[in-house]
């Protein structure tokens, strides 16, 4: 078993074409996690202010 297959198995994934793993969906989920972490870690109101955007519609959610 290759290292990649072994790691996938530990994560509950399969490397088979019909295994149901959707890379595009996985990638989108990872971007959403990153965006949420950044929103929580940064002063988004200040950033939106610098950009000249209204903050009320952006601070609590997505654009």
Residue frames as a rotation matrix with the C-alpha (Angstrom) as fourth column:
UNK 1
0.588 0.809 0.000 0.00
0.809 -0.588 0.000 0.00
0.000 0.000 -1.000 0.00
UNK 2
-0.191 -0.651 0.735 1.36
0.585 -0.677 -0.447 3.41
0.788 0.344 0.510 -0.92
UNK 3
-0.849 -0.192 -0.493 1.77
0.518 -0.494 -0.699 6.18
-0.110 -0.848 0.518 1.60
UNK 4
-0.820 0.572 0.019 -1.01
-0.534 -0.777 0.334 8.21
0.206 0.263 0.942 -0.05
UNK 5
-0.091 0.816 -0.570 -3.47
-0.174 0.551 0.816 5.31
0.981 0.174 0.092 0.10
UNK 6
-0.358 -0.120 -0.926 -2.51
0.795 0.480 -0.370 4.62
0.489 -0.869 -0.076 3.71
UNK 7
-0.970 -0.020 -0.243 -3.09
0.147 -0.842 -0.518 8.25
-0.194 -0.538 0.820 4.71
UNK 8
-0.569 0.815 -0.108 -6.37
-0.618 -0.337 0.711 8.35
0.543 0.471 0.695 2.81
UNK 9
-0.102 0.514 -0.851 -7.52
0.306 0.830 0.465 5.22
0.946 -0.213 -0.242 4.60
UNK 10
-0.667 -0.207 -0.716 -6.70
0.741 -0.083 -0.667 6.76
0.079 -0.975 0.209 7.99
UNK 11
-0.917 0.339 -0.209 -8.85
-0.308 -0.937 -0.166 9.77
-0.252 -0.088 0.964 7.01
UNK 12
-0.208 0.883 0.421 -11.69
0.162 0.456 -0.875 7.50
-0.965 -0.114 -0.238 5.94
UNK 13
0.333 0.247 -0.910 -11.16
-0.781 -0.470 -0.412 8.26
-0.529 0.848 0.036 2.26
UNK 14
0.377 -0.239 0.895 -10.55
0.443 0.895 0.053 6.01
-0.814 0.376 0.443 -0.68
UNK 15
-0.393 -0.612 -0.687 -8.39
-0.387 -0.568 0.727 6.64
-0.834 0.551 -0.014 -3.70
UNK 16
-0.546 0.286 0.787 -10.67
0.696 0.677 0.237 4.64
-0.465 0.678 -0.569 -5.99
UNK 17
-0.958 0.141 0.249 -12.35
0.075 -0.717 0.693 6.64
0.276 0.683 0.676 -8.80
UNK 18
-0.106 0.994 0.017 -15.83
0.061 -0.011 0.998 5.71
0.992 0.107 -0.059 -7.58
UNK 19
-0.542 -0.229 -0.808 -14.98
0.749 0.303 -0.589 6.28
0.380 -0.925 0.007 -3.93
UNK 20
0.496 0.867 -0.048 -17.15
0.812 -0.444 0.379 9.37
0.307 -0.227 -0.924 -3.69
UNK 21
-0.069 -0.579 -0.812 -14.33
0.693 -0.613 0.378 11.81
-0.717 -0.537 0.444 -2.98
UNK 22
0.684 0.332 0.649 -15.09
0.692 -0.576 -0.435 15.12
0.229 0.747 -0.624 -4.63
UNK 23
-0.309 -0.928 -0.209 -11.89
0.951 -0.302 -0.064 17.17
-0.004 -0.219 0.976 -4.78
UNK 24
-0.501 0.170 0.849 -13.69
0.245 -0.912 0.328 20.36
0.830 0.373 0.415 -5.82
UNK 25
0.608 0.790 0.074 -16.06
0.075 -0.150 0.986 20.08
0.790 -0.594 -0.150 -2.85
UNK 26
0.495 -0.527 -0.690 -13.17
0.869 0.302 0.393 19.34
0.001 -0.794 0.608 -0.49
UNK 27
-0.561 -0.756 0.338 -11.23
0.773 -0.624 -0.112 22.34
0.295 0.199 0.934 -1.80
UNK 28
-0.124 0.617 0.778 -14.25
0.018 -0.782 0.623 24.62
0.992 0.091 0.086 -1.35
UNK 29
0.811 0.415 -0.413 -14.72
0.363 0.197 0.911 23.41
0.459 -0.888 0.009 2.23
UNK 30
0.069 -0.882 -0.467 -11.08
0.994 0.024 0.103 24.16
-0.079 -0.471 0.878 2.99
UNK 31
-0.644 -0.236 0.727 -11.39
0.421 -0.904 0.079 27.69
0.639 0.357 0.682 1.58
UNK 32
0.362 0.856 0.370 -14.50
-0.011 -0.393 0.920 28.24
0.932 -0.337 -0.133 3.70
UNK 33
0.684 -0.190 -0.705 -12.63
0.720 0.331 0.610 27.07
0.117 -0.924 0.363 6.81
UNK 34
-0.426 -0.904 0.032 -9.75
0.900 -0.428 -0.081 29.43
0.087 -0.006 0.996 6.01
UNK 35
-0.402 0.348 0.847 -12.12
0.155 -0.886 0.438 32.35
0.902 0.307 0.302 5.41
UNK 36
0.702 0.701 -0.125 -13.94
0.203 -0.029 0.979 31.71
0.683 -0.712 -0.162 8.68
UNK 37
0.343 -0.669 -0.660 -10.65
0.935 0.173 0.310 31.58
-0.093 -0.723 0.685 10.57
UNK 38
-0.656 -0.605 0.452 -9.50
0.671 -0.741 -0.017 34.84
0.345 0.293 0.892 8.99
UNK 39
0.026 0.751 0.660 -12.81
0.038 -0.661 0.750 36.57
0.999 0.006 -0.046 9.77
UNK 40
0.834 0.303 -0.462 -12.49
0.418 0.200 0.886 35.45
0.360 -0.932 0.040 13.39
UNK 41
0.226 -0.876 -0.425 -8.84
0.949 0.100 0.298 36.49
-0.218 -0.471 0.855 13.66
UNK 42
-0.709 -0.520 0.477 -8.83
0.655 -0.737 0.169 39.86
0.263 0.432 0.862 11.89
UNK 43
-0.444 0.548 -0.709 -10.50
0.219 -0.700 -0.679 43.18
-0.869 -0.457 0.191 12.60
UNK 44
-0.436 0.303 0.847 -12.86
0.891 0.276 0.360 42.86
-0.125 0.912 -0.390 9.66
UNK 45
0.676 0.699 -0.234 -14.70
0.668 -0.715 -0.206 46.12
-0.311 -0.017 -0.950 10.39
UNK 46
0.286 -0.662 -0.693 -11.42
-0.170 -0.747 0.643 48.02
-0.943 -0.066 -0.326 10.07
UNK 47
-0.681 -0.555 0.478 -10.43
0.318 0.365 0.875 46.18
-0.660 0.748 -0.072 6.91
UNK 48
-0.015 0.762 0.648 -13.80
0.999 0.040 -0.024 46.87
-0.044 0.647 -0.761 5.29
UNK 49
0.734 0.253 -0.630 -13.50
0.349 -0.937 0.030 50.51
-0.582 -0.242 -0.776 6.36
UNK 50
-0.227 -0.907 -0.354 -10.09
-0.126 -0.333 0.935 50.80
-0.966 0.257 -0.039 4.71
UNK 51
-0.749 -0.011 0.662 -11.60
0.588 0.450 0.673 49.27
-0.305 0.893 -0.330 1.57
UNK 52
-0.876 0.448 -0.179 -14.44
-0.475 -0.865 0.163 51.80
-0.082 0.228 0.970 1.69
UNK 53
-0.527 0.705 -0.474 -17.12
0.131 0.619 0.775 49.14
0.840 0.346 -0.419 2.18
UNK 54
0.165 0.660 0.733 -20.06
-0.837 -0.299 0.457 49.21
0.521 -0.689 0.503 4.55
UNK 55
-0.794 -0.604 0.064 -19.38
-0.531 0.639 -0.557 46.90
0.295 -0.476 -0.828 7.46
UNK 56
-0.256 0.745 0.616 -22.89
-0.819 0.172 -0.548 45.98
-0.514 -0.645 0.566 8.60
UNK 57
0.718 0.616 -0.323 -23.53
-0.689 0.564 -0.456 43.59
-0.099 0.550 0.829 5.72
UNK 58
0.361 -0.666 -0.652 -20.12
-0.436 0.497 -0.750 41.93
0.824 0.555 -0.111 5.77
UNK 59
-0.326 -0.654 0.682 -18.92
-0.895 -0.020 -0.446 41.45
0.306 -0.756 -0.579 9.32
UNK 60
-0.036 0.367 0.930 -21.22
-0.744 0.611 -0.270 38.61
-0.667 -0.701 0.251 10.32
UNK 61
0.539 0.323 0.778 -21.08
0.148 0.873 -0.465 36.66
-0.829 0.365 0.423 7.09
UNK 62
-0.282 -0.623 0.730 -20.00
0.800 0.267 0.537 36.27
-0.530 0.735 0.423 3.54
UNK 63
-0.838 -0.078 -0.541 -19.97
-0.199 -0.878 0.435 38.91
-0.509 0.472 0.720 0.80
